[in-house]
Amino acid sequence: MEDTAVEEAEVSGAAEFAPALVAAHPFGHSVAVAVGPDLRVFDLQGGCAVSLSDDSGGPAHSDAIRAITFGAGGDLFASAGDDKLVKVWKTGPWRCIRTITSEKRVSAVAFSNDGLYVAFADKFGVVWLEAAGEDDEGHVSADSKPVSIFGHYCSIITSMKFSPDGRFIATADRDFKIRVTLFPKNPMKGATEIQSFCLGHTEFVSCIAFTRISGGSCFLLSGGGDSAVRLWDHINGCLLDTYDVRDNVGELSEPNETEDSNLAIGNICLTNNNSMVAVAIQSLNGLMLLACDLVAKKLSFLKVIRTEKSYIPTSLASRCWEGLLWTVMGASNMPNQSVSQLLTRVKIIPLAQKDVQASAGHDSAALDDTEVPHGEKLLLALQGSLDGSKQEEVLAAVLAALKVSMHKMLVKKNYSEERREQRKRGRNDKKIKN
Amino acid sequence: MTRTSGANGGGGQSGKLPRKRFYRARAHSNPLSDSHFPIPISPDDFDLSQHYPRYYPADKGERGDGEEVEAPLIRFADVGCGFGGLLVGLSPLFPDKLMIGMELRDKVTEYVKERVLALRASNPGQYDNISVVRTNSMKYIPNYFRKAQLSKMFFLFPDPHFKEKNHRRRVISMQLLDEYAFVMGVGGIIYTITDVEELGVWMRSCLEKHPLFEAVPEEEIEVDPVVKLLSTATEEGQKVARNGGQTFQAIFRRISLQEE
């Protein structure tokens, strides 16, 4: 049955759908949403949508954006995706200062902690590095080219993060692996020394995030297609704790929708002073909150926050010490949608510190559209439209499409013996797949 | 396991060596495709009792008192071991070192497995330190070995992959050397040899460029008993010698990183 599903997708050549993404400025100045080739930024201080200007002389995004991130200092932002472009933006005021062309589609992007470098990973698992900002005179050197600094062997890198202490760059891939690489003083010469591999996921790793005890040691969190959230000592590559979201599956879904394959972790996000992990799960309309105790090195279930039935977040963002969680749902390339109307829904979930202790009875819930800061103005800017909630059918279609797309891209193909032989016979290595 | 049928070449417990003609396989295998054989999730998950029963008795895990002497770890890896000639040659030279061959082609792996069992059966007390595993070492090296575990890695007569488009399929590359450096202890030695000049130049230049490896001096290479085996012990090496072909070696040592 699994088999036929995969084959069908191959035959019909289903378009790839990219999930909508959200990123929050580290000091709360702004919030960015990407859907398809569309980048939407809202200035939370000025209370207005940001119009993005482009000084880089490069082309604008023309295909789905797959990764967005703010630099640790908040002054830089990067967007990258299927159009093989990496665009580096200054955030105050917002303008694109650099457009880097990649040889392959880009699947992950990150800034080094000092903001000097932007790293991006392509679909072949190669990580490239390029100077991020402008020089002292505000110029971007035109002749600089990205340098490949290391790679995962022909595997899609799904997530890439720098450790808060700046010592490591961590990369997760669809082959169940997380590689932790020392980030050298002169990284343009390559990052060849591997600190550890974090091995334990039994499916693709979809997301990673660093956390740290205030002023103390750093840890790594990861989520994957195996429905597990894992806590790692990334220096030694030791798995410290695993939380399987299926353990609380009863609280997740109605009995008729408990299908394991649908419980892949989509995204994780640290919030509330790194004490909590918000987890977005495929098929869960809402979020799961886990307590992350870095002293005891334990992950434990806190509760599930429900949203309306058709809202299943595709991406999460939060400033780590603030209990305000930005969630977004949407997808690119949906049929019957023009770019300007790419359907996106944004929801904000306030979390109080007391949620950590409170029983499941204490309810956090997504803010109603009328309670959102800056109200309609913000929603209009980030969602593209206001009537998103009325389009349940479209949302359902978005969901289904995303599931297939994620499955196609990340889950290891599993063919029957017979089908494998058939494929071998029909193989044509010279054919250029795209 | 008690009886092996004639169809798979015999060998095994009977002590007769398997015959290669029953294990014909394509010369190449695509390292990029998703694999369909079991891979250990991590080195802890790699069941050594199947491979080295003398060192890892199967019932040991059940006792779990943790008091017994720690069994040795695998120290040598022959990546793309083919029909296992090198392993068989190395086994008596380093009787107390565990070594493993890694091979992607399943039939060839089966052959080596039978060959090792046959050798063990006809030479009791010997060949207990060699084994073979079917895997894609380009994708899964860190799933088998811990950091700094290996002291020798061998890459003998690997696929040349001439076309530039296919260079990323080469088993020695700047990217993969990072992983080999990770699983090798400082001082460990990586041995490469090929009869294809272009590939020989490529492998040497990758190793020269990589900051975690340095060339082993000529004097040391001359007295290293392993080096002779590179061209004489393997089936590929013998074939090259029969045809009077030239070989190209690159032998490098894992060093620790010098930060300027």
Chai-1 contact restraints between the chains, C-beta under 6 A:
chainA,res_idxA,chainB,res_idxB,connection_type,confidence,min_distance_angstrom,max_distance_angstrom,comment,restraint_id
A,F150,B,D178,contact,1.0,0.0,6.0,A-B,restraint_1
A,G151,B,Q175,contact,1.0,0.0,6.0,A-B,restraint_2
A,Y153,B,M138,contact,1.0,0.0,6.0,A-B,restraint_3
A,Y153,B,K139,contact,1.0,0.0,6.0,A-B,restraint_4
A,C154,B,L32,contact,1.0,0.0,6.0,A-B,restraint_5
A,T192,B,D178,contact,1.0,0.0,6.0,A-B,restraint_6
A,T192,B,P211,contact,1.0,0.0,6.0,A-B,restraint_7
A,T192,B,L212,contact,1.0,0.0,6.0,A-B,restraint_8
A,E193,B,L257,contact,1.0,0.0,6.0,A-B,restraint_9
A,I194,B,D178,contact,1.0,0.0,6.0,A-B,restraint_10
A,I194,B,F182,contact,1.0,0.0,6.0,A-B,restraint_11
A,F197,B,P142,contact,1.0,0.0,6.0,A-B,restraint_12
A,L199,B,I41,contact,1.0,0.0,6.0,A-B,restraint_13
A,L199,B,S42,contact,1.0,0.0,6.0,A-B,restraint_14
A,K412,B,D34,contact,1.0,0.0,6.0,A-B,restraint_15
A,K413,B,D34,contact,1.0,0.0,6.0,A-B,restraint_16
